Amino acid sequence: MTTIGSGRTGGRAYVHPLSTETKASIKTTELIAYVGAVIAVIVVSLVVKAEDGHDDYFRADKAMFYIVLLTLGYLGSRGLAKSGSRQDYDAGRGPDEI
């Protein structure tokens, strides 16, 4: 929702937005889950090592592949979140202060 202000700037009315597109990513649980999952993949890849007669089952290349998949999933979820939701401004605060 936007309102047109009553003031004039250079002969033109200005438009003041009353909402942002979505929450900042740092404020979402998606980011916490993503960071936790990436840390878990890294820890597991460091813990699982080759033993006598067995290969290293969770090598660095496989860990990186899973981190890339997690990143794609996170970026996709943020894209879906941004596609249709809105967050209203708090009273008295501008878009840069939220």
Secondary structure, 3 states (H helix, E strand, C coil): CEEEEEEEECCEEEEEECEECCCCHHHCHHHHHHHHHHHHHHHHHHHCCCCCCCCCCCCHHHHHHHHHHHHHHHHHHHHHHHHHCCEECCCCCCHHHC
